[in-house]
Amino acid sequence: MVPLDLNYLPGIEKKTGKTTNYFVAAAIKKGVADPNLKPGVRMAWLKEEYGLGHGHALFMAHTIRNEMLKRAGKTKK
């Protein structure tokens, strides 16, 4: 699991008005939540759909991946 800098979360939530749970659900709905998907695919979607910058998109792409791995029981909770 990639360690994440949680300092990014407030900026993402402020910019988009969306929570991490929202992004995970949106990724599932969009079909970009598969943890085996390359981060760049999720990043491009996050940048285009939500206007996130590179750092915020990278953070959220990894957050979504980690959450999906957690739900599949493939990481420590």
Secondary structure, 3 states (H helix, E strand, C coil): CCCCCCCHHHHHHHHHCCCHHHHHHHHHHHCCCCCCCCHHHHHHHHHHHHCCCHHHHHHHHHHHHHHHHHHCCCCCC
